Amino acid sequence: MLDKDALSRLIDYTIWANHRVMRVCATVTVDDFKRELGASFGGIRGTLAHIMWSEWIWLERWKGVSPPGPPDESELADIVALRDRWKVIEDHRRAWLDALPPAGAGAVIQYRNTAGVPFAAPLWQLVQHVANHSTYHRGQVTSLLRQLGGRTVQTDMVVFDREQAAKPPV
């Protein structure tokens, strides 16, 4: 079982990696950002929106709310709109994590998926799932960037850990 510190590491890593990918996506044109590329969620915008909305839906589930589904990606005209919306979710998730009691990682979360089917799992497993899910789809975004001839970026967790270790203590 993971503890609260391990959950924090997974969430911090996810934010770090999302930001790295968004910075690279900001270098493509708005047309390429919106372009349909035949991926699971269309293209870059659709895939990033899927990651963001999934992180939001899971956060809501962790708090005891099961949203019926994500908003429409067309609300996100460009990478700046997506980044701004995601920042709100990140801040909300940080406040939720800060308020989580030390033993909270082991709490069993009851939730419903978007089809309304009930499930239950320990929080630590669900946070690990979200980190893994986001990683999977960031890899898809990297492939889409390559298709467009754009540059890519490393988002490996080991790179994150090295950067964190190199930071001076607070």
C-alpha distance (Angstrom), angle and dihedral (degrees) to the residues before:
residue distance angle dihedral
M1 . . .
L2 3.78 . .
D3 3.80 120.4 .
K4 3.80 129.3 -141.1
D5 3.82 92.2 -87.8
A6 3.80 90.4 54.3
L7 3.82 90.4 49.3
S8 3.79 88.9 51.3
R9 3.82 90.5 51.7
L10 3.81 91.3 51.4
I11 3.79 92.3 48.4
D12 3.82 92.8 45.2
Y13 3.80 90.2 49.3
T14 3.80 91.6 49.2
I15 3.81 91.9 51.4
W16 3.82 91.9 46.1
A17 3.81 92.4 50.1
N18 3.82 93.4 44.0
H19 3.80 90.3 52.5
R20 3.80 92.3 49.2
V21 3.80 90.8 52.0
M22 3.80 93.2 45.3
R23 3.81 91.2 52.1
V24 3.81 89.9 55.7
C25 3.81 91.8 44.2
A26 3.80 88.0 54.5
T27 3.82 87.4 67.4
V28 3.82 94.2 64.3
T29 3.79 122.5 82.4
V30 3.80 119.7 -96.8
D31 3.81 87.8 -112.9
D32 3.81 90.7 55.3
F33 3.82 90.4 44.1
K34 3.83 88.7 57.4
R35 3.82 97.2 34.5
E36 3.82 118.5 126.3
L37 3.80 105.4 -123.6
G38 3.79 101.5 170.6
A39 3.81 94.9 -106.1
S40 3.80 124.6 141.2
F41 3.81 90.0 -87.5
G42 3.80 99.2 25.8
G43 3.75 106.4 -101.6
I44 3.77 142.5 -33.3
R45 3.81 96.8 -47.7
G46 3.80 93.2 45.1
T47 3.79 93.4 47.9
L48 3.82 94.7 46.0
A49 3.81 89.7 45.8
H50 3.81 89.1 51.4
I51 3.81 91.1 52.4
M52 3.79 92.6 46.8
W53 3.80 96.1 46.0
S54 3.82 90.8 45.4
E55 3.80 90.4 53.8
W56 3.82 88.6 49.4
I57 3.82 94.6 47.1
W58 3.81 91.5 50.1
L59 3.79 92.2 47.7
E60 3.79 89.0 53.1
R61 3.80 90.6 48.8
W62 3.80 90.7 51.3
K63 3.80 87.2 55.6
G64 3.81 92.2 50.7
V65 3.82 99.7 -97.9
S66 3.81 121.6 114.1
P67 3.82 109.5 -160.0
P68 3.82 115.1 -152.6
G69 3.80 92.6 -129.1
P70 3.79 146.8 -45.5
P71 3.80 127.6 -64.3
D72 3.80 119.4 -105.3
E73 3.82 116.7 -76.9
S74 3.82 90.2 -137.6
E75 3.82 86.2 80.2
L76 3.81 85.9 73.2
A77 3.80 105.6 75.2
D78 3.79 95.1 174.6
I79 3.80 144.1 -9.1
V80 3.81 91.5 -82.0
A81 3.81 92.1 57.5
L82 3.79 89.9 47.6
R83 3.82 92.8 47.6
D84 3.81 92.2 48.9
R85 3.81 92.3 50.4
W86 3.81 91.2 46.1
K87 3.80 91.8 50.9
V88 3.81 89.7 60.3
I89 3.81 89.9 52.6
E90 3.82 91.6 47.5
D91 3.80 92.0 50.9
H92 3.79 91.3 47.8
R93 3.81 91.1 48.9
R94 3.82 91.3 49.3
A95 3.81 91.0 52.3
W96 3.81 89.7 48.4
L97 3.82 91.4 50.0
D98 3.81 93.0 46.5
A99 3.82 88.9 54.0
L100 3.82 93.9 46.9
P101 3.81 110.6 110.7
P102 3.82 116.0 -119.5
A103 3.83 91.8 -105.4
G104 3.82 92.3 44.4
A105 3.80 95.0 101.1
G106 3.80 89.6 75.0
A107 3.80 95.7 50.4
V108 3.79 115.2 120.9
I109 3.79 110.7 -122.6
Q110 3.81 119.0 -149.0
Y111 3.80 113.0 -155.1
R112 3.78 144.8 149.1
N113 3.78 124.3 -126.2
T114 3.79 120.2 -129.3
A115 3.83 89.5 -86.8
G116 3.82 89.3 56.8
V117 3.81 96.0 -109.4
P118 3.83 112.0 146.0
F119 3.81 122.1 -124.6
A120 3.79 138.0 166.7
A121 3.81 131.1 -157.3
P122 3.80 139.4 153.2
L123 3.79 112.9 -84.6
W124 3.80 93.1 -122.4
Q125 3.82 90.6 59.4
L126 3.80 91.7 49.6
V127 3.81 93.7 49.5
Q128 3.80 89.0 48.6
H129 3.81 89.0 50.0
V130 3.81 92.1 52.2
A131 3.82 92.3 50.1
N132 3.81 90.5 48.9
H133 3.82 93.2 44.9
S134 3.80 91.8 51.8
T135 3.81 90.9 47.7
Y136 3.79 91.4 52.3
H137 3.80 93.4 52.3
R138 3.82 94.1 42.7
G139 3.81 84.9 59.5
Q140 3.79 88.3 55.6
V141 3.81 90.2 51.2
T142 3.81 88.8 52.6
S143 3.81 89.5 54.5
L144 3.80 90.5 48.8
L145 3.79 90.8 50.9
R146 3.81 89.2 52.2
Q147 3.82 90.2 50.8
L148 3.80 88.5 55.0
G149 3.81 92.3 48.0
G150 3.81 91.4 -112.0
R151 3.75 128.2 141.4
T152 3.78 122.1 -97.8
V153 3.79 136.1 -148.7
Q154 3.80 138.2 -143.0
T155 3.78 114.9 -109.1
D156 3.80 99.9 168.5
M157 3.79 114.2 145.4
V158 3.81 90.1 -128.4
V159 3.83 88.9 60.6
F160 3.80 89.1 51.4
D161 3.82 91.1 49.1
R162 3.82 91.5 49.6
E163 3.80 91.3 50.8
Q164 3.79 91.3 48.4
A165 3.82 91.5 49.1
A166 3.80 90.7 50.7
K167 3.81 93.6 54.8
P168 3.79 115.7 100.8
P169 3.82 113.7 -110.1
V170 3.79 115.3 -91.8
